[in-house]
Amino acid sequence: MRLPKRAEAVLSYVPPSVAKGVESALEKIPGVGAMVRAEKAKVAESLKAQVRKHRPAELATHVLPKKGFEKTELLAVLEKLSKGEEKTWKDGRVSGGVYHGDAEHLRFLDRVYSLYSQANPLHADVWPSVVRFEAEIVSMTAKLLGAPEMPLDSEHAVCGTLSSGGTESIMLAIKAYRDHARRYRRIEKGNIVLPSSAHPAFDKAAHTLDLEARRVPVAKDGRADVVKMKRALDKRTLVMIGSAPGFPHGLIDPIEELSELARSRKAGFHTDCCLGGFVLPFARELGYPVPRFDFALPGVTSISADTHKFGYAAKGTSVVLYRGHALRKAQYFATPDWPGGLYVTPGFAGSRPGALVASAWATMMATGHDGYLQSTKAVLEAAAKLRDGIRQIPELEVIGDPLWVIAFRSDKLDVYRVLDEMAKKGWSLNGLQKPAAVHVCVTLRHTQPGVVDALLTDLKSAVEAVRGTPPAKDGMAPVYGLASSLPFKGLVSDLLSAYVDALYDA
Ligand SMILES: Cc1ncc(COP(=O)(O)O)c(C=O)c1O
């Protein structure tokens, strides 16, 4: 089932305010409203059927069993289910998704998890080792991302916290800027300025925190447009955003110029390194052309970097870093008068999984600088081979000059049909839009012998197949065609919600 990635891509370009306004205007036209509702219901039913088709049947239920199952029986079923799903990602047929996945590494993660499955850093007195791990993950990540070696005063020292993933790190950073600005800049309702390529987590943050998100179209080269970003800045801008690299095309925004721009206006600057935090420092060391993007730039005031992506930890951790303790403090939530006791949490969650903290710490300690350097080398070499191979296919055009997230488009054929052909061959690649494109995020899974060659061979034959046959009615090509031609983006939003409804339908 490949829809979630598509849904994410579509969502990133739907401004909710616009979608809502148009949607309600449309529904008020006599006759049209009923027709739209009927069409939506039809699509919702078909989404439900699609989701059901891909659902395994073993032990499916919608009520709590009266008597519990034997644990051995449950384990046998879970083993069968997870093994059945393992093949696609294990063989490197998925874009991104699983970043390490070697059997020996997974056994190590599982062992660490089992040692700390009950741990919760909310109870700092009970699990002091987990609390120490958190502090050390933050410190190690900060040093990787340009934090000065020498201890500095609290205004300049780089500090941070752990979170559950890239989205939470981003939402926490935006909350920190909002609350900091309320206290120190007297801005009650501010805005954030970000390129159209930045992750939808920023829109989610702005929506949730009641801020305005100013999306600025990227320049022709696919990177943030410095001139247009400057125009979007004003006195109420809390923070400007750039990605290193961005999810869609794997391109690094001109962070140096953007962060200086923000600094000159006294706004913050957030570098989204969710994807690149554990790759770019090593890529630079290997001699790849990596522009400055981190705390070495004086204008960069916060960074998100995901341990659960190229940090190779288990899913469920990320790091958010700040220049200065005041910003980090604005991320915290404290309640001094609750009858349940004095209460303070660093992030959105209350209780947190100590086992994931321990596994992130153990992964960093086991991998070490040399391990990350070696992995980065392998990923970048596999990605260069893929990028150069795609450039040899006359119908396809690689977007920009990416390092390891390789996006391609086509003027000559429908690239979504290529995506569908690749899906038929067992590849789970990412569909992008505006412009229509596909990407592959290269991970250690793709460095296994033969994977890049197989991908290129299948891509060539997928292009051949699309060139020689008329369009099919099913697959993602018609869905993307519809999404890009629909004048009413609110409809797309509704359909995406219907998709999530279908997922939660037991
Ligand atoms: C650049 C970037 N930022 C943020 C995120 C969000 O991360 P998560 O899915 O862990 O919430 C992603 C996810 O792919 C990303 O690529």
The ligand as an SDF file (V2000), in Angstrom:
LIG
                    3D

 16 16  0  0  0  0  0  0  0  0999 V2000
   13.5070   17.0520    5.6940 C   0  0  0  0  0  0  0  0  0  0  0  0
   12.5060   16.3760    6.6000 C   0  0  0  0  0  0  0  0  0  0  0  0
   12.0000   17.0490    7.6440 N   0  0  0  0  0  0  0  0  0  0  0  0
   11.1080   16.5090    8.4740 C   0  0  0  0  0  0  0  0  0  0  0  0
   10.6660   15.2180    8.3010 C   0  0  0  0  0  0  0  0  0  0  0  0
    9.6380   14.6410    9.2510 C   0  0  0  0  0  0  0  0  0  0  0  0
   10.1880   13.5540    9.9660 O   0  0  0  0  0  0  0  0  0  0  0  0
    9.2640   12.4600   10.6900 P   0  0  0  0  0  0  0  0  0  0  0  0
    8.6240   11.6690    9.5970 O   0  0  0  0  0  0  0  0  0  0  0  0
   10.2650   11.6820   11.4920 O   0  0  0  0  0  0  0  0  0  0  0  0
    8.2720   13.1450   11.5260 O   0  0  0  0  0  0  0  0  0  0  0  0
   11.1570   14.4790    7.2140 C   0  0  0  0  0  0  0  0  0  0  0  0
   10.6780   13.1310    6.9570 C   0  0  0  0  0  0  0  0  0  0  0  0
   11.0110   12.4910    5.9910 O   0  0  0  0  0  0  0  0  0  0  0  0
   12.1080   15.0740    6.3400 C   0  0  0  0  0  0  0  0  0  0  0  0
   12.5980   14.4250    5.2890 O   0  0  0  0  0  0  0  0  0  0  0  0
  1  2  1  0
  2  3  1  0
  2 15  2  0
  3  4  2  0
  4  5  1  0
  5  6  1  0
  5 12  2  0
  6  7  1  0
  7  8  1  0
  8  9  2  0
  8 10  1  0
  8 11  1  0
 12 13  1  0
 12 15  1  0
 13 14  2  0
 15 16  1  0
M  END
$$$$
